[in-house]
């Protein structure tokens, strides 16, 4: 799984399903509320498309690297 999304009464959340994606992109996340595995943002201010693309690309890269390691590739 690449990522998840949640809607709550006070905010929306993006879940990268990785404890390190948000840390990798921390410079891009100033102004957003984050925890180890959650990016929270107001429903009236959706995430910019470019940020979503970076979040997804980073997670896909992590998954690809993990798959290569499991198969013994570098």
MIROLO-842708 format. One record per residue: residue in three letters; x, y, z of N, C-alpha, C in turn. Coordinates in nm, 4 decimals. Atoms other than C-alpha are relative to their C-alpha. Example, Ala and Ser with C-alpha at 12.3 -4.5 7.8 and 13.67 -1.06 7.14 Angstrom:
<pt res="ALA" n_east="0.0890" n_north="-0.1190" n_up="0.0000" ca_east="1.2300" ca_north="-0.4500" ca_up="0.7800" c_east="0.0900" c_north="0.1200" c_up="0.0000"/>
<pt res="SER" n_east="-0.0820" n_north="-0.1190" n_up="-0.0060" ca_east="1.3670" ca_north="-0.1060" ca_up="0.7140" c_east="-0.0770" c_north="0.1090" c_up="0.0730"/>
This chain:
<pt res="UNK" n_east="0.0846" n_north="-0.1161" n_up="0.0000" ca_east="0.0000" ca_north="0.0000" ca_up="0.0000" c_east="0.0899" c_north="0.1235" c_up="0.0000"/>
<pt res="UNK" n_east="-0.0828" n_north="-0.1192" n_up="0.0144" ca_east="0.1357" ca_north="0.3399" ca_up="-0.0945" c_east="-0.0358" c_north="0.1063" c_up="0.1024"/>
<pt res="UNK" n_east="0.0408" n_north="-0.1063" n_up="-0.0915" ca_east="-0.0700" ca_north="0.5802" ca_up="0.1167" c_east="-0.1483" c_north="-0.0128" c_up="0.0315"/>
<pt res="UNK" n_east="0.1402" n_north="-0.0034" n_up="-0.0372" ca_east="-0.4006" ca_north="0.6457" ca_up="0.2866" c_east="-0.0437" c_north="0.1433" c_up="0.0250"/>
<pt res="UNK" n_east="0.0579" n_north="-0.1317" n_up="-0.0183" ca_east="-0.6318" ca_north="0.9369" ca_up="0.3435" c_east="-0.1134" c_north="-0.0125" c_up="0.0997"/>
<pt res="UNK" n_east="0.1082" n_north="0.0028" n_up="-0.0970" ca_east="-0.8688" ca_north="1.0192" ca_up="0.6278" c_east="-0.0656" c_north="0.1361" c_up="0.0140"/>
<pt res="UNK" n_east="0.0751" n_north="-0.1237" n_up="-0.0218" ca_east="-1.1381" ca_north="1.2782" ca_up="0.6857" c_east="-0.0544" c_north="-0.0007" c_up="0.1420"/>
<pt res="UNK" n_east="0.0430" n_north="-0.0130" n_up="-0.1384" ca_east="-1.2083" ca_north="1.3970" ca_up="1.0380" c_east="-0.0762" c_north="0.1312" c_up="0.0168"/>
<pt res="UNK" n_east="0.0833" n_north="-0.1187" n_up="-0.0237" ca_east="-1.4284" ca_north="1.6643" ca_up="1.1904" c_east="0.0796" c_north="0.1305" c_up="-0.0128"/>
<pt res="UNK" n_east="-0.0790" n_north="-0.1228" n_up="-0.0034" ca_east="-1.1485" ca_north="1.9199" ca_up="1.2331" c_east="0.1087" c_north="0.0100" c_up="-0.1073"/>
<pt res="UNK" n_east="-0.1101" n_north="-0.0022" n_up="0.0960" ca_east="-0.9024" ca_north="1.8217" ca_up="0.9578" c_east="-0.0068" c_north="-0.1206" c_up="-0.0930"/>
<pt res="UNK" n_east="-0.0224" n_north="0.1153" n_up="0.0864" ca_east="-0.7987" ca_north="1.5851" ca_up="0.6801" c_east="0.1397" c_north="-0.0518" c_up="0.0293"/>
<pt res="UNK" n_east="-0.1315" n_north="0.0581" n_up="-0.0252" ca_east="-0.5040" ca_north="1.3469" ca_up="0.7053" c_east="0.0469" c_north="-0.0820" c_up="-0.1187"/>
<pt res="UNK" n_east="-0.0687" n_north="0.0825" n_up="0.0992" ca_east="-0.2584" ca_north="1.1903" ca_up="0.4626" c_east="0.0884" c_north="-0.0947" c_up="0.0796"/>
<pt res="UNK" n_east="-0.0781" n_north="0.1022" n_up="-0.0701" ca_east="-0.1017" ca_north="0.8635" ca_up="0.5834" c_east="0.0935" c_north="-0.0666" c_up="-0.1000"/>
<pt res="UNK" n_east="-0.0925" n_north="0.0565" n_up="0.0981" ca_east="0.2140" ca_north="0.7656" ca_up="0.3932" c_east="0.0327" c_north="-0.1482" c_up="0.0215"/>
<pt res="UNK" n_east="-0.0275" n_north="0.1408" n_up="-0.0319" ca_east="0.2234" ca_north="0.4154" ca_up="0.5509" c_east="0.1493" c_north="-0.0279" c_up="0.0091"/>
<pt res="UNK" n_east="-0.1427" n_north="0.0123" n_up="-0.0244" ca_east="0.5875" ca_north="0.4724" ca_up="0.6356" c_east="0.0363" c_north="0.1040" c_up="0.1048"/>
<pt res="UNK" n_east="-0.0412" n_north="-0.0927" n_up="-0.1034" ca_east="0.7486" ca_north="0.6297" ca_up="0.9371" c_east="0.1088" c_north="0.0962" c_up="-0.0440"/>
<pt res="UNK" n_east="-0.1116" n_north="-0.0850" n_up="0.0418" ca_east="1.0172" ca_north="0.7974" ca_up="0.7270" c_east="-0.0314" c_north="0.0954" c_up="-0.1146"/>
<pt res="UNK" n_east="0.0320" n_north="-0.0879" n_up="0.1130" ca_east="0.8430" ca_north="0.9650" ca_up="0.4291" c_east="-0.0074" c_north="0.1454" c_up="0.0437"/>
<pt res="UNK" n_east="0.0161" n_north="-0.1386" n_up="-0.0443" ca_east="0.7486" ca_north="1.2766" ca_up="0.6235" c_east="0.1327" c_north="0.0587" c_up="0.0455"/>
<pt res="UNK" n_east="-0.1320" n_north="-0.0473" n_up="-0.0424" ca_east="1.0980" ca_north="1.3006" ca_up="0.7705" c_east="0.0850" c_north="0.0364" c_up="-0.1220"/>
<pt res="UNK" n_east="-0.0758" n_north="-0.0271" n_up="0.1226" ca_east="1.2525" ca_north="1.2825" ca_up="0.4221" c_east="-0.0431" c_north="0.1330" c_up="-0.0613"/>
<pt res="UNK" n_east="0.0548" n_north="-0.1206" n_up="0.0633" ca_east="1.0261" ca_north="1.5661" ca_up="0.3042" c_east="-0.0277" c_north="0.1128" c_up="0.0992"/>
<pt res="UNK" n_east="0.0314" n_north="-0.0966" n_up="-0.1052" ca_east="1.0316" ca_north="1.7726" ca_up="0.6236" c_east="0.0133" c_north="0.1449" c_up="-0.0457"/>
<pt res="UNK" n_east="-0.0148" n_north="-0.1377" n_up="0.0474" ca_east="1.1518" ca_north="2.0867" ca_up="0.4409" c_east="-0.1216" c_north="0.0464" c_up="-0.0800"/>
<pt res="UNK" n_east="0.1187" n_north="-0.0317" n_up="0.0794" ca_east="0.8400" ca_north="2.0705" ca_up="0.2199" c_east="-0.1266" c_north="0.0102" c_up="0.0853"/>
<pt res="UNK" n_east="0.1201" n_north="0.0123" n_up="-0.0832" ca_east="0.6029" ca_north="2.0324" ca_up="0.5159" c_east="-0.0152" c_north="0.1099" c_up="0.1040"/>
<pt res="UNK" n_east="0.0144" n_north="-0.1115" n_up="-0.0941" ca_east="0.6530" ca_north="2.3588" ca_up="0.7040" c_east="-0.1406" c_north="0.0572" c_up="-0.0099"/>
<pt res="UNK" n_east="0.1351" n_north="-0.0539" n_up="-0.0036" ca_east="0.3163" ca_north="2.4946" ca_up="0.8110" c_east="-0.1078" c_north="-0.1057" c_up="0.0143"/>
<pt res="UNK" n_east="0.0957" n_north="0.1102" n_up="-0.0172" ca_east="0.1518" ca_north="2.1523" ca_up="0.8289" c_east="0.0247" c_north="-0.0677" c_up="0.1342"/>
<pt res="UNK" n_east="-0.0117" n_north="0.0774" n_up="-0.1234" ca_east="0.0842" ca_north="1.9521" ca_up="1.1430" c_east="0.0379" c_north="-0.1430" c_up="-0.0382"/>
<pt res="UNK" n_east="-0.0445" n_north="0.1355" n_up="0.0312" ca_east="0.2732" ca_north="1.6225" ca_up="1.1338" c_east="0.0305" c_north="-0.0783" c_up="0.1265"/>
<pt res="UNK" n_east="-0.0531" n_north="0.0918" n_up="-0.0997" ca_east="0.3525" ca_north="1.3229" ca_up="1.3469" c_east="0.0799" c_north="-0.1017" c_up="-0.0796"/>
<pt res="UNK" n_east="-0.0864" n_north="0.0948" n_up="0.0700" ca_east="0.5681" ca_north="1.0232" ca_up="1.2600" c_east="-0.0650" c_north="-0.0566" c_up="-0.1263"/>
<pt res="UNK" n_east="0.0647" n_north="0.0626" n_up="0.1142" ca_east="0.3095" ca_north="0.8774" ca_up="1.0227" c_east="-0.1247" c_north="0.0697" c_up="-0.0497"/>
<pt res="UNK" n_east="0.1214" n_north="-0.0718" n_up="0.0399" ca_east="0.0478" ca_north="1.1482" ca_up="0.9645" c_east="0.0323" c_north="0.1436" c_up="-0.0378"/>
<pt res="UNK" n_east="-0.0055" n_north="-0.1392" n_up="0.0420" ca_east="0.0253" ca_north="1.4748" ca_up="0.7761" c_east="-0.1425" c_north="0.0531" c_up="0.0069"/>
<pt res="UNK" n_east="0.1346" n_north="-0.0552" n_up="-0.0190" ca_east="-0.2756" ca_north="1.6810" ca_up="0.8885" c_east="-0.0094" c_north="0.1372" c_up="-0.0665"/>
<pt res="UNK" n_east="0.0219" n_north="-0.1283" n_up="0.0651" ca_east="-0.4246" ca_north="1.9726" ca_up="0.6972" c_east="-0.1486" c_north="0.0336" c_up="0.0019"/>
<pt res="UNK" n_east="0.1412" n_north="-0.0402" n_up="-0.0051" ca_east="-0.7475" ca_north="2.1756" ca_up="0.7004" c_east="-0.0732" c_north="-0.0392" c_up="-0.1288"/>
<pt res="UNK" n_east="0.0777" n_north="0.0419" n_up="0.1166" ca_east="-1.0253" ca_north="2.0599" ca_up="0.4684" c_east="-0.0184" c_north="0.1132" c_up="-0.1002"/>
<pt res="UNK" n_east="0.0169" n_north="-0.1121" n_up="0.0914" ca_east="-1.0552" ca_north="2.4077" ca_up="0.3218" c_east="0.1296" c_north="0.0390" c_up="-0.0716"/>
<pt res="UNK" n_east="-0.1292" n_north="-0.0283" n_up="0.0627" ca_east="-0.6874" ca_north="2.4055" ca_up="0.2177" c_east="0.0649" c_north="-0.1304" c_up="-0.0437"/>
<pt res="UNK" n_east="-0.0550" n_north="0.1286" n_up="0.0449" ca_east="-0.6108" ca_north="2.0909" ca_up="0.0166" c_east="0.1504" c_north="0.0075" c_up="-0.0251"/>
<pt res="UNK" n_east="-0.1433" n_north="0.0062" n_up="0.0265" ca_east="-0.2526" ca_north="1.9775" ca_up="-0.0288" c_east="0.0273" c_north="0.0359" c_up="-0.1455"/>
<pt res="UNK" n_east="-0.0369" n_north="-0.0301" n_up="0.1384" ca_east="-0.0817" ca_north="2.1161" ca_up="-0.3372" c_east="0.0338" c_north="-0.1287" c_up="-0.0766"/>
<pt res="UNK" n_east="-0.0236" n_north="0.1181" n_up="0.0844" ca_east="-0.0617" ca_north="1.8656" ca_up="-0.6234" c_east="0.1484" c_north="-0.0388" c_up="-0.0007"/>
<pt res="UNK" n_east="-0.1436" n_north="0.0306" n_up="0.0043" ca_east="0.3185" ca_north="1.8956" ca_up="-0.6340" c_east="0.0466" c_north="-0.0677" c_up="0.1284"/>
<pt res="UNK" n_east="-0.0359" n_north="0.0635" n_up="-0.1263" ca_east="0.3454" ca_north="1.8040" ca_up="-0.2663" c_east="-0.0509" c_north="-0.1437" c_up="0.0042"/>
<pt res="UNK" n_east="0.0549" n_north="0.1362" n_up="0.0031" ca_east="0.1179" ca_north="1.5028" ca_up="-0.3088" c_east="0.0875" c_north="-0.0874" c_up="-0.0908"/>
<pt res="UNK" n_east="-0.0848" n_north="0.0772" n_up="0.0913" ca_east="0.3327" ca_north="1.3913" ca_up="-0.6034" c_east="0.1321" c_north="-0.0368" c_up="0.0664"/>
<pt res="UNK" n_east="-0.1261" n_north="0.0294" n_up="-0.0708" ca_east="0.6505" ca_north="1.4189" ca_up="-0.3937" c_east="-0.0206" c_north="-0.1046" c_up="0.1092"/>
<pt res="UNK" n_east="0.0306" n_north="0.0992" n_up="-0.1040" ca_east="0.4877" ca_north="1.2250" ca_up="-0.1076" c_east="-0.0130" c_north="-0.1399" c_up="-0.0604"/>
<pt res="UNK" n_east="0.0214" n_north="0.1298" n_up="0.0644" ca_east="0.3774" ca_north="0.9451" ca_up="-0.3393" c_east="0.1293" c_north="-0.0521" c_up="-0.0628"/>
<pt res="UNK" n_east="-0.1256" n_north="0.0424" n_up="0.0627" ca_east="0.7051" ca_north="0.9353" ca_up="-0.5346" c_east="0.1007" c_north="-0.0509" c_up="0.1033"/>
<pt res="UNK" n_east="-0.0922" n_north="0.0419" n_up="-0.1058" ca_east="0.9051" ca_north="0.9120" ca_up="-0.2120" c_east="-0.0385" c_north="-0.1369" c_up="0.0534"/>
<pt res="UNK" n_east="0.0459" n_north="0.1299" n_up="-0.0514" ca_east="0.6934" ca_north="0.6221" ca_up="-0.0868" c_east="0.0232" c_north="-0.1105" c_up="-0.1027"/>
<pt res="UNK" n_east="-0.0243" n_north="0.0999" n_up="0.1048" ca_east="0.7146" ca_north="0.4387" ca_up="-0.4209" c_east="0.1475" c_north="-0.0347" c_up="-0.0066"/>
<pt res="UNK" n_east="-0.1439" n_north="0.0258" n_up="0.0000" ca_east="1.0915" ca_north="0.4774" ca_up="-0.4160" c_east="0.0396" c_north="-0.0893" c_up="0.1181"/>
<pt res="UNK" n_east="-0.0283" n_north="0.0841" n_up="-0.1167" ca_east="1.1034" ca_north="0.3306" ca_up="-0.0643" c_east="-0.0440" c_north="-0.1444" c_up="-0.0244"/>
<pt res="UNK" n_east="0.0512" n_north="0.1347" n_up="0.0263" ca_east="0.8894" ca_north="0.0352" ca_up="-0.1692" c_east="0.0840" c_north="-0.0718" c_up="-0.1050"/>
<pt res="UNK" n_east="-0.0844" n_north="0.0599" n_up="0.1042" ca_east="1.1002" ca_north="-0.0251" ca_up="-0.4808" c_east="0.1352" c_north="-0.0428" c_up="0.0563"/>
<pt res="UNK" n_east="-0.1279" n_north="0.0341" n_up="-0.0624" ca_east="1.4221" ca_north="-0.0163" ca_up="-0.2787" c_east="-0.0142" c_north="-0.1223" c_up="0.0899"/>
<pt res="UNK" n_east="0.0220" n_north="0.1150" n_up="-0.0883" ca_east="1.2791" ca_north="-0.2611" ca_up="-0.0257" c_east="-0.0186" c_north="-0.1276" c_up="-0.0819"/>
<pt res="UNK" n_east="0.0211" n_north="0.1174" n_up="0.0848" ca_east="1.1692" ca_north="-0.4984" ca_up="-0.3034" c_east="0.1320" c_north="-0.0469" c_up="-0.0613"/>
<pt res="UNK" n_east="-0.1309" n_north="0.0364" n_up="0.0557" ca_east="1.5152" ca_north="-0.4875" ca_up="-0.4631" c_east="0.0873" c_north="-0.0669" c_up="0.1056"/>
<pt res="UNK" n_east="-0.0790" n_north="0.0605" n_up="-0.1086" ca_east="1.6777" ca_north="-0.5628" ca_up="-0.1274" c_east="-0.0459" c_north="-0.1407" c_up="0.0304"/>
<pt res="UNK" n_east="0.0525" n_north="0.1334" n_up="-0.0270" ca_east="1.4481" ca_north="-0.8578" ca_up="-0.0715" c_east="0.0390" c_north="-0.0998" c_up="-0.1082"/>
<pt res="UNK" n_east="-0.0342" n_north="0.0902" n_up="0.1101" ca_east="1.5320" ca_north="-0.9990" ca_up="-0.4123" c_east="0.1510" c_north="-0.0106" c_up="-0.0214"/>
<pt res="UNK" n_east="-0.1446" n_north="0.0061" n_up="0.0079" ca_east="1.9054" ca_north="-0.9452" ca_up="-0.3618" c_east="0.0593" c_north="0.0926" c_up="-0.1036"/>
<pt res="UNK" n_east="-0.0501" n_north="-0.0959" n_up="0.0988" ca_east="1.9356" ca_north="-0.6703" ca_up="-0.6242" c_east="0.0464" c_north="0.1249" c_up="0.0717"/>
<pt res="UNK" n_east="-0.0456" n_north="-0.1279" n_up="-0.0565" ca_east="2.1060" ca_north="-0.3385" ca_up="-0.5671" c_east="-0.0430" c_north="0.1146" c_up="-0.0837"/>
